Amino acid sequence: MRRFKLGLILLLVLAVECTSLPEPQPVQSKIALESFSDCEALEKYIEDVAVADMRARLSANKESISRSGSRSFIGCASDAPKASEAGAVDPGAGPSAYTQTNLQVPGVDEADFVKNDGTHIYVLSGKKLYVTKSWPADQMALLSSLEIEGNPREMFLDEKNRVVVFSSQYEAYDRNSEPFWDYDLYMEASAAPCSNCRETSVKVTVVDASDPAALSVLREEYLPGAYAHARRIGSSVRLVLRNRMHWPSGIRASPSVNDPLYQDHAREAAAYDQLMDENEKLIRSQSLSFWLPPARHRAADGTMAEVAYRCQDFQRSNAPTQLGAVTVATLNLDAPGQELQRSSLLGQVKEIYASATALYVANWHWWWWPRAGQQDFTYLHKFDLSNPDRATYLASGVVEGHILDQFSLDEYQGHLRVATALARRVDGNFWSRSELSNRVSVLAERDGRLEVVGQSEPLAPGETLKSSRFLGERGFVVTFRQTDPLFSFDLSDPANPRKIGELHIPGFSTYLHPIDPTHLLAIGAESTWNNSGLKLSLFDVGDLAAPREIANLSLAGAYGLSDALVDHRAFTYFLEKKLLAIPYYGYESASGNQSQVSFGGFVSELRLFRINVEAAKIEPLGALSMTDLYAARNDLSWTYYYSPSVRRSVLADDFAYAISDVGIRSANINDLATPLATVELTPAK
């Protein structure tokens, strides 16, 4: 999929040199949302955005023809950057302590494909939900499975033994009827279960797991859009969906290229004008239900009922945006008879962050095409989560730069802290050099706006943002060019976020994990030239002015990788035992000499480490291997979110569990080389 993405980006770049074109839409410095007076106004706005998008892109192709005399069938692409909690149970019934999903914010659960309650491990694999008895560790056994409609992605397990599964629903489409510029559609199809599929809806399946051996379905909802993110606070599940509003059948990105008269460039340019008019007629002939198809609910008797959008639940931004919608859907598990509530924003979503009381949706400003002097900006929209039945829009704001991930955002005592990478384009083509730096900004809600109340000075010129973490009145940012600067911030005064100290070491960290008030544990890349080679670091940040790396450990040569590098949910720290577990996969030689690696020597395993702060050591404890299961099942067709490699782990008392889509394996932490039990899963091909 990565090769496909890079190839498509290259195609977009080579298609047209974006010069001598109309000016891109400007950044809106005072961002705000407003609702629609009626459904007619909502439909008109959607179609206005679609027409503007279509005309701008076809105008780019037309301009390239008149300028260069050559055809280009793809317009200028968007130049936005692409970018544990322990639980306790009755010692007689289960472990005294165990790990759960690694969360950014305590009490704000994050969906994942693995969940556990100390005595049972729930795994989504293939098209099934599996429940495995996990305690005692040497008596693991598969208890039950439940087939889930669609392609299961992630889930929640709440304190009342209810499982909420999110699965993607796909339908086939005719590629020839879609505009070539629909980049997201192509990326979506590359991950779909068939070659010409697109994700059209997300199914929410609520499962009763009070008897893990006899799962039963409580509720089924079908929501239009693509799965983006989900959070759970108590009984309230907040699901964030992307609705890309696919274009009407018949829309074309270029006139016919088979007519030899199109060697006459003036005539071809006129054909573009005619095509734009024809496309606009198609766009404006659609109904609102085409752009916003209804949700569906399956009743207890099996019948399906449509649930239409309410036009008053939609908000529009005063900033330029692409065609699409972001929906925050709320499902209150304690109100099973209540209709699922939705709040929608017309536009796109790149990332979300949720505190216990608010959810923030972030999206980058979308340029029609690059221009010299452009700077990146991020729009932020805040929703109130105090009502367990609905997310309510509160305020919007804008901050210079673009965020990296959810850890770029953090709310503390009513203020939102944001770490952004700043970029200013030097010239106006796709090969443009950008002037880079980074910054921490603080925003506060004032009269319906998120206003910047404090900013740090730009830091690390020429370097890129790699990770960040905000912890109360402190903040930490990692950037990279040739070394790994770890910057520490004093955030006690929201109006004056100050860089206090910095530390330079080789490589860079991609995830920072607090293990106590004065120490951070990090995973990252060791190499300074090809971003490879796994590395663990232990930082002492007790003195903000002088952060120190007190221990580090290289895990492998250039051939080793871990999901924990890019997904914090794969990083498992067991506070009670001071243990770290990370999945690992890669090629290794029997001798340990990386220069003699055989590409038949693939390994897939869970690696454990003891984190000794007092002795300033990261001590390897060994690995729980699942290479045999990988080898046996490597003939299946895997996607980017299904893999036979070890992807997650659970630690409970003195035991470790390695988890992949093909099975679960347990071992004693003191004897990882001798597995205690293995449960194999059989996901459908």
Disulfide bonds with the S-S distance in Angstrom:
Cys18-Cys76 1.76
Cys39-Cys311 1.92
Cys194-Cys197 1.38
